[in-house]
Amino acid sequence: MAIIDVIEHPNERSDEIVRREPEIGAGEFVLGSQLIVRESQRAVFFRDGKALDVFGPGRHTLSTDNIPLLGGLIGLPFGGRSPFTAEVYFVSMREFTDLKWGTPQPLVYRDKEFGMIRLRAYGTYAMRVADPQLFVTDIVGTRGAYATGAIEEYLRGIILNEFNDLLGGVQTSILDIQSMTGEIATATRNALSDDFARLGLELRGFQISAVTPPEEVQQRIDERSGMAAIGDMNTYVQFKTAQALGDVAKGGGGGGAAEAGVGVGAGLGMGTVMAQTMRDAFAQPAAGQAQPAPAAAVATHPCPNCRFDVPDGARFCPNCGTAQQVAAATITCPQCGTQNAAAAKFCTECGTSLAPPATP
């Protein structure tokens, strides 16, 4: 095992939080070795599995002056240059930004307008190491390297747990949640601060990119907004009718003025039918309302000349003008004077026979 006189880690990966030196096994150092720590780093010095000290930025000479426990651990033979095995964990103190969080499964939400719906949410957050020694001892352990990917899944679970609790307490509609994402994000960040501090981390930022309902609920929202955009239904029907007329007129073809006239006439007829159909549909009474009484049927008889149905009581046929035989509408009772139907045989009031007297 080679003796290491200079201990440093100048080349960090973009997602690297901790790097151990050496990465595998223990390093052999001597008193007087130089430890170089960058401005964005902290170095946690371990000996025999025990964290002895945390070094800040700068050049440090390993000696019993800055690591007093070394003297008791290794003694001072060989003129103070005694080799010993140890590990140094370089911890990046920079802020790790644009870390992702999101709901792998939709969340059940009680919406005051749509009832029980499922929502998806996602966003970003930023963090940094606040306590290097706590983070190394409790999270990293003896691993040679530790990156953000190793802890993101665990942090995502913590975030979703707090986010679900906060979202469940927001008694409003999905239509209003988008205007409240800033408040919900701030509340979530405050709720997560203790959870991150327990791991030696600090949550520096938390953003909610979107809270979205499933596709079928989005379609209902689009339909509602479309109906609101239409406004007055009668005006909308008139507009669509005029649009249909224009389309039919344009499609009249090149057959001359007569053909164009036919196209316009057909368009007018189509527009009239469409408008009438829409008016009839909207004019139909709602369920539970009384239906209008049907018109009474008019009694008719066939014309003896053209067989056209002539209303009873008409003196001439409205189709051919032939004179009609008009029967007496009523017959007077000779006993009480009551007017009875012409075909009646007895008076409806006194029962007197209405038949003509027999000829002697």
Secondary structure, 3 states (H helix, E strand, C coil): CCECCEECCCCCCCCEEEEEECCCCCEEEECCCEEEECCCEEEEEEECCEEEEEECCEEEECCCCCCCHHHHHHCCCHHHCCEEEEEEEEEECCCEEEEEEECCCCEEEEECCCEEEEEEEEEEEEEEECCHHHHHHHHHCCCCEEECHHHHHHHHHHHHHHHHHHHHCCCCCHHHHHHHHHHHHHHHHHHHHHHHHCCCEEEEEEEEEEEECCHHHHHHHHHHHHHHHHCCHHHHHHHHHHHHHHHHHHCCCCCHHHHHHHHHHHHHHHHHHHHHHHHHHHHCCCCCCCCCCCCCCCCEEECCCCCCEEECCCCECCCCCCECCCCCCEEECCCCCCEEECCCCECCCCCCECCCCCCC
